[in-house]
Amino acid sequence: MIGRSSRRRVRGAVLGFVWALLATPATCAAPEVSELDPATAGRLARLALDCVHREYPNKIAHVLSSDADVKPPRRLTPAFFGCFDWHSAVHGHWLLARLARVFPKADFAEPARAALARNLTTEKIRDEVAYFDGDGRVSFERPYGLAWLLQLAAELREWDDASAAGWSRAVQPLEQLAAARLRDWLPKLTHPIRAGEHSQTAFAFALAWDWALQAGDAELTALLSARIEAFYARDRDCPLSYEPSGQDFLSPCLAEADLMRRVLAPPRFAAWLGRFLPEIPLGPNEPSAAPWLTPAVVTDPSDPKLAHLDGLNLSRAWMLEGIAQGLPADDPRVAALSVAARQHAAAGLASVTGEHYEGGHWLGSFATYLVTARGLPAATGSGR
C-alpha cells in the first residue's frame, strides 16, 4: 500500500479517540491513549464469551424436510449454536480468536482459548458440514455467514500457535465448503445485492477477497474479480443521501467503495471514487458546516432490528478508514473521510455495552473488527 506513514497518522488520530472512549465512562474526559489495552479488549471478549455457548434465545434459518429435522440448535449446528444465530456465533468465535491472538497473556485469553477448543473440534465441524449438506440448504448463510466463516478460518491460519493450528485443521472442511459454495454461486449471480443487511454482496465479497488472497485460492480470487468488475466498476453517483434505511447495519455505498479500494491501485481507485461518491468534501468538514455523513441514532437498543444502526456506525467507521487508505496519500478527501470515521467510531463504540442482548450478541465483533484494524492488513489487494 502507498502512503503508509500518512495512513498511520490518520489512523492514530482516530484510534487515540476510540481507545479512550472505550476505556473511559462517557461523563469523563477522555485520556490520550494510542493503543488498544487488555482491559478494553477484555470487555469485548466477554461479550463473545457470554454468548458462544448461550443457546437461547435463538433465531434459526432452518429448512425442515421432515420431523427428523426438528432438533434444538445445539444438535443442528453443534459448533455454532450460540449468540442468537449461526453467523453471530461464527463471528463471536472470530472475535475470541482475534483478541486471544493479539493479547495472549490477557486474563481473558485462556477462557477464550477454552471456548474455541470446546467448539472447534473435528467431530462438531463434521456435523456442521453435514448440516450444510442437508436438503434445501444450498443458500444457508450465503453470503454473510459464509464470508465470516472464511474470516474465522483466516484468523486461525495466521495465528502462530499450536492449538490454533489444530483448530484451523478442524475447521478446514467447513472452510472448504464455504469457499466452494461461493465459487459455485458467483458465476450464476447476475446482479449485485445492494441491501444494507446480511444479503449484501459488497461486504461479503470484501471478506471473501481478503480470505482468498491469504489462502491462495486463485479460482475464487478470479471469480470475485470478474463479478466485482461487472457489478461495480461502472457505478457512479451512489445515492448516499438515501442511507441509511431504518434497519441497516451495512452501508451499500461505503461497502462498495471499501471493496473497490481492495482491488484497484490508488490512482484508479481515486478516479473511480470521484465518480461514485462525488459529494465527499475536498478537505475536512468545518465544525460550522453541515456534515456530509452523520452517524445514525438508535431510538430503542432493545429492538433487534433498530439496533442494527449501532452496527452501521461501526461498519461505516472501518469502511471510511479503508476508503481513506485506498487513496493516494495527498488526496484532499482523506481529511473528510477521517473526520467522518472518527465520528462514526465514537457513536458506534458507545453502543457496545452488552446491556441488551439484541446488540450484545454481535456488536462486539463489529467493534473488534474496527479497533484491531482487521480490514486493513499490509496487503489487502493486488492493486490493479
Residue, then its C-alpha position, 0 to 999 in steps of 0.5 A: m500500500i502507498g502512503r503508509s506513514s500518512r495512513r498511520r497518522v490518520r489512523g492514530a488520530v482516530l484510534g487515540f479517540v476510540w481507545a479512550l472512549l472505550a476505556t473511559p465512562a462517557t461523563c469523563a474526559a477522555p485520556e490520550v491513549s494510542e493503543l488498544d489495552p487488555a482491559t478494553a479488549g477484555r470487555l469485548a471478549r466477554l461479550a463473545l464469551d457470554c454468548v458462544h455457548r448461550e443457546y437461547p434465545n435463538k433465531i434459526a434459518h432452518v429448512l425442515s424436510s421432515d420431523a427428523d429435522v426438528k432438533p434444538p440448535r445445539r444438535l443442528t449446528p453443534a459448533f455454532f449454536g450460540c449468540f442468537d444465530w449461526h453467523s453471530a456465533v461464527h463471528g463471536h468465535w472470530l472475535l475470541a480468536r482475534l483478541a486471544r491472538v493479539f493479547p495472549k497473556a490477557d486474563f481473558a485469553e485462556p477462557a477464550r482459548a477454552a471456548l474455541a477448543r470446546n467448539l472447534t473440534t473435528e467431530k462438531i465441524r463434521d456435523e456442521v458440514a453435514y448440516f450444510d449438506g442437508d436438503g434445501r440448504v444450498s443458500f444457508e448463510r450465503p453470503y454473510g455467514l459464509a464470508w465470516l466463516l472464511q474470516l474465522a478460518a483466516e484468523l486461525r491460519e495466521w495465528d502462530d500457535a499450536s492449538a490454533a493450528g489444530w483448530s484451523r485443521a478442524v475447521q478446514p472442511l467447513e472452510q472448504l465448503a464455504a469457499a466452494r459454495l461461493r465459487d459455485w454461486l458467483p458465476k450464476l449471480t447476475h446482479p449485485i445485492r445492494a441491501g444494507e443487511h446480511s444479503q449484501t454482496a459488497f461486504a461479503f465479497a470484501l471478506a471473501w477477497d481478503w480470505a482468498l488472497q491469504a489462502g491462495d485460492a486463485e479460482l475464487t480470487a478470479l471469480l470475485s474479480a470478474r463479478i466485482e468488475a461487472f457489478y461495480a466498476r461502472d457505478r457512479d453517483c451512489p445515492l448516499s443521501y438515501e442511507p441509511s434505511g431504518q434497519d441497516f447495519l451495512s452501508p451499500c455505498l461505503a461497502e462498495a467503495d471499501l471493496m473497490r479500494r481492495v482491488l484497484a491501485p490508488p490512482r484508479f481507485a481515486a478516479w473511480l471514487g470521484r465518480f461514485l461518491p462525488e459529494i465527499p468534501l475536498g478537505p475536512n468538514e468545518p465544525s460550522a458546516a453541515p456534515w456530509l455523513t452523520p452517524a445514525v441514532v438508535t431510538d430503542p437498543s432493545d429492538p433487534k432490528l433498530a439496533h442494527l444502526d449501532g452496527l452501521n456506525l461501526s461498519r461505516a467507521w472501518m469502511l471510511e478508514g479503508i476508503a481513506q487508505g485506498l487513496p493516494a496519500d495527498d488526496p484532499r478527501v482523506a481529511a473528510l473521510s477521517v473526520a467522518a470515521r472518527q465520528h462514526a467510531a465514537a457513536g458506534l463504540a458507545s453502543v457496545t455495552g452488552e446491556h441488551y442482548e439484541g446488540g450484545h450478541w454481535l456488536g462486539s465483533f463489529a467493534t473488534y473488527l474496527v479497533t484491531a484494524r482487521g480490514l486493513p492488513a499490509a496487503t489487502g489487494s493486488g492493486r490493479 
